[in-house]
Amino acid sequence: MSPLLSWFCKIFLAPVVKALFIKEIKGKENIPKRNFILVSNHQSYLDIILDAYLCVPRRFHFIGQIEGFKPPLKWLIAALYFISGVIPLNRKDDNSRERVVEEAIKVLKKGDVLAIYPEGRRSTSGVVQEGKFGTARIFLKTGVPVLPVGIKGAFELLPPHGKLKIKRIVKINIGKPLFFEKESAEAKNLKEDSRAYEEIVKKITQQTMAEIKKLC
């Protein structure tokens, strides 16, 4: 998201989001002054608005799915992604996955914030699912700290296939940034296709999801 649009959201939309949905935010002091990779649980489409609330007025990017949409909704989604700086992902296309990782690395190296849902998709039950390995791979390529966030209440307000309820019940817990210094140092001397590297990726993913679950 461009600085101008991000500031617009900060000034005009963030107060509305807070007034309608957010009851409590803990751990604001944990948000780094530098850029970071925001990772949170994903229970509802509301999560996107809530995580954006934490990011404004910075330049930030989400990764958003593009498969499954049909015209004219497909065209509308593409336009919204372009305007807001969302990195498009076709989860059924391996090449698309590779391009997303490359684009994520680019925006982080520019100093922007990246927001990722490591579960890959919304939870249909509200329970935190297992994490995918994308976040760990992007971290190891950039060294940008991972900021874990736990969101409670969004599932009740807008569950998958449910209707939106307006209620100020959402609680957001922001954890301390994760730097994975030991894992990062070990990975530097390894090939990405090696078993040892894969084990480090798995370890980072497990630790990240454990922090998110704790914050939830």
C-alpha positions as CSV (number, residue, x, y, z in Angstrom):
1,M,0.0,0.0,0.0
2,S,1.3,3.4,-1.0
3,P,2.2,5.9,1.8
4,L,-0.6,8.3,0.6
5,L,-3.3,5.6,0.8
6,S,-1.9,4.2,4.0
7,W,-2.1,7.6,5.7
8,F,-5.6,8.0,4.3
9,C,-6.6,4.7,6.0
10,K,-4.8,5.8,9.2
11,I,-6.7,9.1,9.4
12,F,-10.1,8.2,8.2
13,L,-10.6,4.4,8.4
14,A,-8.6,3.3,11.4
15,P,-10.8,5.2,13.9
16,V,-13.9,3.6,12.4
17,V,-12.4,0.1,12.6
18,K,-11.5,0.7,16.3
19,A,-14.9,2.1,17.1
20,L,-16.8,-0.8,15.5
21,F,-14.7,-3.9,16.3
22,I,-11.6,-3.5,18.6
23,K,-12.1,-3.8,22.3
24,E,-8.4,-4.2,23.3
25,I,-4.9,-4.2,21.9
26,K,-2.0,-5.4,23.9
27,G,1.7,-5.3,23.0
28,K,1.8,-2.2,20.8
29,E,5.2,-1.5,22.2
30,N,6.5,-4.7,20.5
31,I,5.9,-3.3,17.0
32,P,9.4,-2.7,15.6
33,K,10.5,0.8,14.4
34,R,11.9,-0.9,11.3
35,N,10.1,-3.1,8.9
36,F,8.8,-6.5,9.8
37,I,6.9,-9.6,8.7
38,L,3.5,-9.6,10.5
39,V,2.1,-13.1,11.0
40,S,-1.3,-13.7,12.6
41,N,-3.9,-16.4,12.9
42,H,-6.6,-16.3,10.1
43,Q,-10.2,-17.0,11.1
44,S,-12.1,-14.3,9.2
45,Y,-11.9,-11.8,6.3
46,L,-12.0,-9.2,9.2
47,D,-8.4,-10.2,10.0
48,I,-7.2,-8.3,6.9
49,I,-8.8,-5.1,8.2
50,L,-7.5,-5.7,11.7
51,D,-3.9,-6.4,10.6
52,A,-4.0,-3.4,8.3
53,Y,-5.0,-1.3,11.3
54,L,-1.7,-2.4,13.0
55,C,0.3,-1.5,9.9
56,V,-0.9,2.0,8.9
57,P,0.5,4.5,8.2
58,R,3.5,2.5,6.9
59,R,3.9,1.1,3.4
60,F,2.7,-2.5,3.7
61,H,1.6,-5.5,1.6
62,F,-0.6,-8.5,2.0
63,I,-0.5,-11.7,-0.1
64,G,-3.9,-12.4,-1.6
65,Q,-5.4,-15.3,-3.4
66,I,-6.5,-14.8,-7.0
67,E,-7.8,-18.3,-7.9
68,G,-11.5,-19.1,-7.6
69,F,-12.8,-15.7,-8.7
70,K,-14.9,-15.2,-11.8
71,P,-15.6,-12.1,-13.8
72,P,-16.6,-9.4,-12.9
73,L,-15.5,-10.1,-9.4
74,K,-12.1,-11.3,-10.7
75,W,-11.5,-7.9,-12.4
76,L,-12.6,-6.0,-9.2
77,I,-10.3,-8.1,-7.1
78,A,-7.4,-7.5,-9.5
79,A,-8.1,-3.7,-9.4
80,L,-8.2,-3.6,-5.6
81,Y,-5.0,-5.6,-5.3
82,F,-3.2,-3.2,-7.7
83,I,-4.4,-0.1,-5.8
84,S,-3.6,-1.5,-2.4
85,G,-0.3,-3.2,-3.3
86,V,-1.5,-6.8,-2.6
87,I,0.9,-9.5,-3.9
88,P,-1.4,-11.9,-5.9
89,L,-1.1,-15.6,-5.4
90,N,-2.6,-18.5,-7.2
91,R,-2.3,-21.3,-4.6
92,K,-2.8,-24.0,-7.3
93,D,0.2,-22.8,-9.3
94,D,3.8,-23.6,-8.2
95,N,5.2,-20.9,-10.4
96,S,2.9,-18.3,-8.8
97,R,4.1,-19.4,-5.4
98,E,7.7,-18.9,-6.4
99,R,6.9,-15.4,-7.8
100,V,5.2,-14.5,-4.6
101,V,8.3,-15.3,-2.5
102,E,10.4,-13.3,-4.9
103,E,8.1,-10.3,-4.7
104,A,7.8,-10.6,-0.9
105,I,11.6,-10.5,-0.7
106,K,11.7,-7.4,-2.9
107,V,9.2,-5.4,-0.8
108,L,11.0,-6.3,2.4
109,K,14.3,-5.2,1.0
110,K,12.7,-1.9,0.1
111,G,11.9,-1.4,3.8
112,D,8.1,-2.2,3.5
113,V,6.1,-4.3,5.9
114,L,4.7,-7.7,4.8
115,A,1.6,-9.3,6.3
116,I,1.3,-13.0,6.0
117,Y,-1.2,-15.6,7.2
118,P,1.1,-18.7,7.7
119,E,-1.9,-21.1,7.9
120,G,-2.5,-20.4,4.2
121,R,-6.2,-20.1,4.4
122,R,-9.0,-19.2,6.9
123,S,-9.7,-21.6,9.7
124,T,-13.2,-23.1,9.3
125,S,-13.4,-23.9,13.0
126,G,-11.6,-20.9,14.6
127,V,-8.8,-23.2,15.8
128,V,-5.3,-22.2,14.7
129,Q,-4.1,-24.6,12.0
130,E,-0.6,-25.8,11.1
131,G,1.7,-23.3,9.4
132,K,3.0,-23.4,5.9
133,F,6.7,-22.9,5.2
134,G,6.6,-19.6,3.2
135,T,7.1,-17.3,6.1
136,A,10.3,-19.1,7.2
137,R,11.7,-19.2,3.7
138,I,11.1,-15.4,3.3
139,F,12.6,-14.7,6.7
140,L,15.8,-16.7,5.9
141,K,16.2,-14.8,2.6
142,T,15.8,-11.3,4.2
143,G,16.5,-11.5,8.0
144,V,13.5,-9.2,8.6
145,P,12.1,-9.9,12.1
146,V,8.8,-11.8,12.4
147,L,6.1,-10.1,14.5
148,P,3.5,-12.7,15.8
149,V,0.0,-11.5,16.4
150,G,-3.0,-13.2,17.9
151,I,-6.6,-12.1,17.1
152,K,-9.6,-13.1,19.1
153,G,-13.2,-12.3,18.3
154,A,-13.0,-12.0,14.5
155,F,-14.3,-15.5,14.0
156,E,-17.4,-14.7,16.0
157,L,-18.1,-11.5,14.0
158,L,-17.5,-12.9,10.6
159,P,-17.0,-16.7,10.3
160,P,-16.5,-18.3,6.9
161,H,-19.8,-18.3,5.0
162,G,-21.4,-16.3,7.9
163,K,-22.8,-12.7,8.1
164,L,-21.0,-9.8,9.5
165,K,-21.9,-8.7,13.0
166,I,-21.0,-5.2,14.4
167,K,-19.7,-5.7,17.9
168,R,-16.7,-4.3,19.8
169,I,-15.3,-7.6,21.0
170,V,-12.0,-8.1,19.1
171,K,-8.9,-8.5,21.2
172,I,-5.5,-8.3,19.6
173,N,-2.3,-9.5,21.3
174,I,1.0,-8.5,19.7
175,G,4.0,-10.6,20.7
176,K,7.7,-9.7,20.7
177,P,9.6,-9.8,17.4
178,L,11.2,-13.1,16.5
179,F,14.7,-12.9,15.1
180,F,15.7,-16.6,15.0
181,E,19.4,-15.6,15.2
182,K,20.7,-19.1,15.8
183,E,18.6,-20.6,12.9
184,S,19.6,-17.8,10.6
185,A,23.3,-18.3,11.3
186,E,23.0,-22.1,10.8
187,A,21.1,-21.7,7.5
188,K,23.8,-19.4,5.9
189,N,26.1,-22.3,5.4
190,L,23.5,-24.7,4.0
191,K,22.0,-25.3,0.5
192,E,18.3,-24.6,0.3
193,D,17.5,-28.0,-1.1
194,S,19.4,-29.8,1.8
195,R,17.6,-31.7,4.5
196,A,19.3,-29.7,7.2
197,Y,18.0,-26.4,5.6
198,E,14.5,-27.9,5.5
199,E,14.7,-28.8,9.2
200,I,15.5,-25.2,10.0
201,V,12.6,-24.0,7.9
202,K,10.3,-26.4,9.8
203,K,11.7,-25.4,13.2
204,I,11.1,-21.7,12.5
205,T,7.6,-22.4,11.3
206,Q,6.7,-24.4,14.4
207,Q,8.1,-21.8,16.7
208,T,6.2,-19.1,14.9
209,M,2.9,-20.9,15.1
210,A,3.5,-21.7,18.8
211,E,3.8,-18.0,19.4
212,I,0.6,-17.2,17.5
213,K,-1.3,-19.9,19.4
214,K,0.0,-18.5,22.7
215,L,-1.1,-15.0,21.8
216,C,-4.6,-16.3,20.8
